[in-house]
Amino acid sequence: MRELVRRRLFPLIASVGLVAIGMFTTTWGSDLIGRSEWALPYDLWGTLIATTRLAHGNVGGLYAPPTGLISLPGAAVILLPCAALISAFGLSLAIPGPHNLHPAVWLLAGPYQTAIGCLPLFAADALAERLGVPRWTRGLLALAGAGVLWSVCARWGHPEDAVAVGLLLYAVLAQSNGRAAAAGWLAGAAICVQPLVLLALPVMLALLPWRRMVPFLVRAAIPSVLLVAAAAIANWHDTYQSVTSQPDSPVVNHPTIWTSLAPQLADHNVAAGPFRLATILLACLCALAVRRRWRARLAVGTDGEISGMSWRASARHSADDQDESPADKQAELPGTVPAERLRWPTSLLADVLWWVAFTLALRSFFEPVMVSYYPWPPMAVVLIPAATLGWRRLLAAGLLAGALTGAAQGPSHDFWIWWVPIVVGLLILLAMSWPDLSGLRSYMRMGGETGDSWGRLAETPSPEETPRSRRFTHGAR
């Protein structure tokens, strides 16, 4: 336990700091600027009402007014411990306002939802450790991650977005270590909490053989199917209406260039569902574009040899064959490790994380109505590959991400003033965080994936850490 705390010390400190700052700014901070009412995230109250209903066994009330829930039921499930305490203490869930200036329930719900929302900080640190990022640079990563996370939890009260992205990052980490089954279940949990992570699912599938995709998709679908089916059986109309139409208001939130093309609903709302389906299709096309190159890199070591194969086998199954990718052929060879169970090269993991960030950014690029915390997921993920480029690049990326987070809180409803600068800023952030693959390859040649050195000769790795391409097997040299 002590070792685990030591390894995750920076995200732990950042989480405690974020909870403290979030509670201060929403309660006593408003008093300092002369406001009598606490500055609370109103969106959280609807989810809390849905969760309390669920805690009392009222599954049909998940999507019934006034919850306003449009995410999948996992968004309510993650708040169940908090709902149980709310019911035990008899706290009121009355909406904050002039007649409820200081709701006591926030003193319980606020720290809880911010604390669970810090999950991506720990996932990012684990991935940075896997990538060999120096310890103090990981501290800077935790600081930058907590800075942009403030908008999601403390400001807007949507811990489901943060939890989903955290689970997604752990799924990528599991898959990079050859644990495809665990990655499928983690991805399924992430989707059930917030389906925005569906945008990144094609990127994970791109690294699997075709025959392994169906089991992965089944695992990823089971949690959502079970919970949505339960809610639909209990209340078909409200569940179907909320999950499929995805209503949003360009009057309350920020319109984009696509708002006029979205289907119109009642009360000046528009349906975001069709655009989100189209965005998922675009993410699939991105994954298809990089699949062949990634599958080749998964099979071919950084020194140009087939991992887990002798030089004779690699010659017989060269990547020049146009019928199958090298990784698919490797999985068919007797006595070799299946491609989906291989540990990814560090350069490949950094590249995958960048593409995960890019596909998550597609939501901001093509959403008909934007909310201030929507740009957060790609920013949280792209800071990880930025950390592999050194602390200076991470500092620049963190400052830009912080500026975008602040700009996204602006009130403007003119898409030229609000939406266009956000999109341009995300594109610049993605460009400056593009992984330096040549640098990563040099790092692996110098020290392997020990995580103890960056740009310097690392300690001699153990035989388990030594890339297979350096071992002399079958008498080959």
C-alpha positions in Angstrom: 0.0 0.0 0.0 2.8 2.4 0.9 4.5 1.7 -2.5 1.2 2.4 -4.3 0.8 5.7 -2.5 4.4 6.6 -3.3 3.9 5.8 -7.0 0.6 7.8 -7.2 1.6 10.6 -4.8 1.3 13.5 -7.4 -2.3 12.7 -8.5 -3.2 12.1 -4.9 -2.0 15.5 -3.9 -3.6 17.1 -7.0 -6.9 15.4 -6.1 -6.9 16.7 -2.5 -6.1 20.1 -3.8 -8.9 20.0 -6.4 -11.5 19.0 -3.8 -10.3 21.8 -1.4 -10.3 24.4 -4.1 -13.6 23.3 -5.6 -15.3 23.5 -2.2 -13.8 26.8 -1.4 -14.7 28.5 -4.7 -18.3 27.2 -4.6 -19.1 28.1 -1.0 -16.9 30.7 0.9 -15.5 32.0 -2.4 -18.9 33.4 -3.4 -19.2 35.2 -0.1 -15.8 36.9 -0.7 -17.1 38.5 -3.9 -20.3 39.6 -2.3 -22.7 36.9 -3.5 -25.2 35.6 -1.0 -25.9 32.4 -2.9 -23.3 29.6 -3.3 -21.9 29.2 -6.8 -23.0 25.6 -7.3 -23.1 23.3 -10.3 -26.9 23.0 -10.9 -26.5 20.2 -13.4 -25.6 17.8 -10.6 -28.9 18.1 -8.8 -30.8 16.3 -11.6 -28.4 13.5 -11.5 -28.6 13.3 -7.7 -32.4 13.1 -7.9 -32.1 10.2 -10.4 -29.5 8.5 -8.2 -31.7 8.8 -5.1 -34.6 7.3 -7.0 -32.4 4.4 -8.1 -31.2 3.9 -4.5 -34.8 3.5 -3.5 -35.4 0.9 -6.2 -37.3 3.3 -8.5 -35.6 2.4 -11.8 -38.4 3.9 -13.8 -37.6 7.3 -12.4 -34.1 7.6 -13.8 -35.2 9.5 -16.9 -38.5 10.9 -15.6 -38.7 14.6 -15.0 -37.2 16.5 -13.3 -33.9 14.6 -13.6 -33.0 15.8 -17.1 -30.7 12.8 -17.4 -29.7 12.1 -21.0 -26.6 10.0 -20.3 -26.7 6.2 -19.8 -27.6 4.9 -16.3 -24.0 4.5 -15.2 -23.9 8.3 -14.6 -26.4 7.7 -11.7 -24.8 4.4 -10.6 -21.4 6.1 -9.7 -23.2 8.4 -7.3 -25.1 5.6 -5.4 -22.9 5.8 -2.3 -23.5 9.5 -2.0 -27.2 9.0 -2.5 -27.3 6.4 0.2 -25.7 8.9 2.6 -28.1 11.7 1.5 -31.1 9.5 2.3 -29.5 8.3 5.6 -29.0 11.9 6.8 -32.4 13.1 5.4 -30.8 15.9 3.4 -33.0 17.9 1.0 -32.5 17.8 -2.8 -34.3 21.1 -3.4 -32.8 23.0 -6.3 -30.4 25.8 -5.2 -31.8 29.3 -5.7 -33.1 32.4 -3.8 -35.0 30.2 -1.4 -32.2 27.7 -0.9 -29.0 29.7 -0.8 -26.8 27.3 1.1 -28.0 23.7 0.5 -26.4 21.4 3.1 -26.4 18.5 0.6 -23.6 20.1 -1.3 -21.2 19.7 1.7 -21.6 15.9 1.1 -22.1 15.7 -2.6 -19.5 18.3 -3.5 -16.4 16.5 -2.1 -17.7 13.1 -3.3 -18.3 14.0 -6.9 -15.1 15.9 -7.2 -13.1 13.0 -5.6 -14.5 10.3 -8.0 -14.0 12.8 -10.8 -10.2 12.7 -10.1 -9.9 9.2 -11.5 -8.4 10.4 -14.8 -5.5 12.0 -12.9 -4.5 8.6 -11.6 -5.0 6.9 -15.0 -2.9 9.6 -16.7 -0.1 9.1 -14.1 -0.1 5.3 -14.6 0.1 5.8 -18.4 2.9 8.3 -18.0 4.8 5.9 -15.8 4.3 3.2 -18.5 5.7 5.6 -21.1 8.8 6.3 -19.0 8.0 10.0 -18.2 10.3 11.3 -15.4 8.8 11.5 -12.0 8.8 15.3 -11.7 7.3 15.7 -15.2 4.5 13.4 -14.0 4.0 15.9 -11.1 3.5 18.7 -13.7 1.1 16.4 -15.6 -1.0 15.9 -12.5 -1.1 19.7 -11.9 -2.1 20.5 -15.5 -4.7 17.7 -15.4 -6.3 19.0 -12.2 -6.3 22.5 -13.6 -8.5 21.6 -16.6 -10.6 19.1 -14.5 -11.9 21.9 -12.4 -14.4 22.9 -15.0 -16.0 19.4 -15.3 -16.5 18.7 -11.6 -16.4 21.8 -9.4 -17.9 24.2 -12.0 -20.4 22.1 -13.9 -21.0 19.0 -11.7 -20.5 16.3 -14.3 -18.3 13.7 -12.7 -19.6 11.1 -15.1 -17.5 12.6 -17.9 -14.4 12.4 -15.8 -15.0 8.9 -14.5 -15.7 7.7 -18.1 -12.5 9.1 -19.4 -10.5 7.7 -16.4 -11.9 4.2 -17.1 -11.1 4.6 -20.8 -7.5 5.5 -20.0 -7.2 2.4 -17.8 -8.7 0.4 -20.6 -6.0 1.6 -23.0 -3.4 0.8 -20.4 -4.7 -2.7 -19.9 -4.8 -3.3 -23.7 -1.2 -1.9 -24.0 -0.1 -4.6 -21.5 -1.8 -7.4 -23.5 -4.9 -7.7 -21.4 -7.6 -7.3 -24.0 -10.3 -8.9 -22.0 -9.9 -6.5 -19.1 -9.7 -3.6 -21.6 -13.1 -4.7 -23.0 -14.8 -4.7 -19.6 -13.2 -1.3 -18.6 -14.3 0.2 -21.9 -17.8 -1.1 -21.3 -17.9 0.4 -17.8 -16.7 3.8 -19.3 -19.4 3.7 -22.0 -22.1 2.9 -19.5 -21.1 5.9 -17.4 -20.8 8.4 -20.3 -21.1 7.2 -24.0 -18.9 10.0 -25.3 -16.0 7.5 -25.0 -17.6 5.6 -27.9 -15.6 7.9 -30.0 -12.4 6.3 -28.8 -13.6 2.7 -29.1 -12.6 2.3 -32.8 -9.1 3.3 -31.9 -8.8 0.4 -29.5 -10.4 -1.9 -32.0 -7.9 -1.0 -34.6 -5.2 -2.8 -32.7 -7.1 -6.1 -32.5 -7.3 -8.9 -35.0 -10.7 -9.0 -36.8 -11.7 -12.2 -35.1 -11.0 -10.7 -31.6 -13.2 -7.6 -32.2 -16.6 -9.4 -31.5 -15.6 -10.6 -28.0 -14.2 -7.2 -27.2 -17.4 -5.5 -28.4 -19.6 -7.9 -26.5 -17.8 -7.1 -23.2 -18.0 -3.4 -24.0 -21.7 -3.6 -24.6 -22.9 -5.8 -21.8 -23.0 -3.1 -18.9 -24.9 -0.6 -21.0 -27.3 -3.1 -22.5 -28.3 -4.5 -19.1 -28.8 -1.1 -17.4 -30.6 0.6 -20.3 -32.8 -2.5 -20.7 -33.8 -2.3 -17.0 -34.6 1.4 -17.3 -36.5 0.9 -20.5 -38.6 -2.0 -19.1 -39.5 0.2 -16.1 -40.2 3.4 -18.2 -40.0 3.0 -21.9 -41.2 6.4 -23.1 -38.9 8.6 -21.0 -35.9 6.3 -21.4 -36.2 6.1 -25.2 -36.8 9.8 -25.5 -33.8 10.8 -23.4 -31.3 8.3 -24.7 -32.1 8.6 -28.5 -32.9 12.3 -29.0 -30.2 13.8 -26.8 -31.9 17.2 -26.5 -29.8 20.3 -26.0 -30.6 24.0 -26.0 -28.6 26.5 -28.1 -30.4 29.3 -26.2 -29.0 28.2 -22.8 -25.7 26.8 -24.1 -23.4 27.7 -27.0 -24.5 27.2 -30.6 -22.0 26.1 -33.3 -21.9 26.3 -37.1 -23.9 23.0 -37.2 -26.8 24.1 -35.0 -29.1 25.1 -37.9 -28.7 21.6 -39.4 -29.7 19.7 -36.3 -33.3 18.4 -36.0 -35.5 20.9 -34.1 -37.3 19.8 -30.9 -39.7 21.5 -28.6 -38.8 24.5 -26.4 -36.1 25.6 -28.8 -34.0 22.5 -28.2 -32.2 20.6 -31.0 -31.4 16.9 -31.2 -27.7 16.1 -30.9 -28.1 12.4 -31.4 -27.8 12.2 -35.2 -24.6 14.4 -35.2 -23.1 12.2 -32.5 -23.8 9.0 -34.5 -22.1 10.7 -37.5 -19.1 11.6 -35.4 -18.7 8.0 -34.3 -18.7 7.0 -37.9 -15.9 9.5 -38.6 -13.9 8.1 -35.7 -14.3 4.6 -37.3 -12.8 6.0 -40.5 -9.9 7.4 -38.6 -9.3 4.0 -37.0 -9.4 2.3 -40.3 -6.9 4.8 -41.7 -4.3 3.9 -39.1 -5.1 0.2 -38.5 -2.7 -1.3 -41.0 0.3 0.8 -39.8 -0.4 0.1 -36.2 -0.8 -3.6 -36.7 2.5 -3.6 -38.5 4.2 -1.7 -35.6 2.6 -4.1 -33.1 4.2 -7.0 -34.8 7.5 -5.3 -35.8 9.8 -4.3 -32.9 11.3 -0.9 -32.8 14.6 -2.3 -34.1 12.8 -3.7 -37.2 12.4 -7.3 -36.2 9.3 -9.3 -35.5 8.7 -9.5 -31.8 8.6 -13.0 -30.5 9.8 -14.6 -33.7 13.1 -15.8 -35.1 14.7 -14.0 -38.0 13.8 -16.9 -40.3 10.1 -16.6 -39.3 10.2 -12.8 -39.7 11.7 -13.3 -43.2 9.0 -15.8 -44.2 6.2 -13.5 -42.9 7.4 -10.2 -44.0 5.2 -7.1 -44.0 5.5 -6.9 -47.7 2.8 -9.5 -48.1 -0.4 -7.6 -49.0 -2.9 -10.2 -47.8 -2.7 -9.8 -44.0 -1.0 -7.5 -41.6 2.2 -8.9 -39.8 0.4 -9.0 -36.5 -2.4 -11.2 -37.9 0.2 -13.6 -39.4 2.2 -13.7 -36.1 -1.0 -14.8 -34.2 -1.3 -17.8 -36.6 2.3 -19.0 -36.0 2.6 -22.0 -33.6 4.4 -21.2 -30.4 4.1 -17.4 -30.7 2.3 -15.0 -28.5 -1.1 -13.8 -30.0 -0.9 -10.2 -31.3 -3.6 -9.0 -28.9 -1.5 -10.2 -25.9 1.7 -8.5 -26.9 2.9 -5.6 -24.8 2.8 -2.5 -27.0 6.0 -0.6 -27.8 6.2 2.7 -26.0 6.0 4.6 -29.3 2.8 2.9 -30.3 1.2 3.6 -26.9 2.0 7.3 -27.3 0.6 7.3 -30.8 -2.6 5.6 -29.7 -3.2 8.1 -26.9 -2.8 10.9 -29.3 -5.5 9.4 -31.6 -7.7 8.8 -28.6 -7.5 12.5 -27.9 -8.2 13.4 -31.5 -11.3 11.2 -31.7 -12.6 12.6 -28.5 -12.0 16.1 -29.9 -14.4 15.3 -32.8 -17.2 15.9 -30.4 -16.2 19.5 -30.0 -15.6 19.9 -33.8 -19.0 18.6 -34.9 -21.4 19.0 -31.9 -24.5 21.1 -32.8 -24.6 22.7 -29.3 -21.6 23.0 -27.0 -21.4 23.2 -23.2 -18.4 24.7 -21.5 -17.0 21.4 -20.2 -17.2 19.6 -23.6 -13.6 20.4 -24.7 -12.2 18.8 -21.5 -11.9 15.1 -22.6 -9.4 15.6 -25.5 -7.4 18.1 -23.4 -7.1 15.6 -20.5 -5.8 12.8 -22.8 -3.5 14.8 -25.1 -1.5 16.0 -22.1 -0.1 12.5 -21.7 1.7 12.2 -25.1 2.7 15.9 -24.6 4.5 14.7 -21.4 6.6 12.3 -23.4 8.1 15.3 -25.3 9.6 16.9 -22.1 8.5 19.2 -19.4 8.7 22.3 -21.5 6.3 20.9 -24.1 4.0 19.7 -21.3 4.1 23.1 -19.7 3.2 24.9 -22.9 0.4 22.4 -23.6 -0.9 22.7 -20.0 -0.9 26.5 -20.2 -2.8 26.3 -23.5 -5.3 23.8 -22.1 -5.8 26.0 -19.1 -6.5 29.0 -21.4 -9.0 27.0 -23.4 -10.7 25.9 -20.1 -11.0 29.5 -19.1 -12.2 30.7 -22.5 -14.9 28.0 -22.5 -16.5 29.5 -19.5 -17.3 32.6 -21.5 -21.0 33.6 -22.0 -21.0 34.4 -25.7 -23.6 32.7 -27.9 -21.9 33.9 -31.1 -20.1 30.8 -32.6 -17.5 33.0 -34.2 -16.5 34.4 -30.8 -16.9 31.2 -28.7 -16.9 28.0 -30.7 -14.3 28.8 -33.5 -11.5 29.9 -31.0 -12.2 26.7 -29.0 -11.8 24.5 -32.1 -8.7 26.3 -33.3 -7.2 26.0 -29.8 -7.9 22.3 -29.7 -6.2 21.8 -33.1 -3.1 23.8 -31.9 -3.0 21.7 -28.7 -3.2 18.4 -30.7 -0.5 19.6 -33.1 1.9 20.6 -30.4 1.4 17.3 -28.6 2.0 15.0 -31.6 4.3 12.2 -30.3 8.0 12.4 -31.2 8.2 8.8 -32.4 11.9 9.0 -33.3 12.7 10.3 -29.8 10.7 7.4 -28.2 12.6 4.9 -30.3 15.9 6.3 -29.2 14.7 6.1 -25.6 13.8 2.5 -26.0 17.2 1.7 -27.5 19.0 3.4 -24.6 17.1 2.1 -21.7 14.0 0.1 -22.6 10.7 0.7 -20.7 12.1 0.9 -17.2 10.7 4.4 -16.6 13.8 5.5 -14.8 15.4 7.6 -17.4 14.5 10.0 -20.3 17.2 11.1 -22.7 19.8 9.3 -20.5 21.1 5.8 -20.3 18.8 3.9 -18.0 19.8 1.1 -15.6 20.3 -2.2 -17.2 16.8 -3.7 -17.7 15.9 -7.1 -16.4 15.5 -10.0 -18.9 11.7 -9.6 -18.8 12.1 -5.9 -19.7 14.6 -6.4 -22.5 13.0 -6.2 -25.9 12.9 -9.6 -27.6 14.7 -8.2 -30.6 17.9 -7.9 -28.4 17.9 -11.5 -27.4 19.8 -14.1 -29.4 17.5 -17.1 -29.9 17.6 -20.1 -32.2 21.3 -19.5 -32.8 20.6 -16.3 -34.8 22.8 -13.2 -34.5 
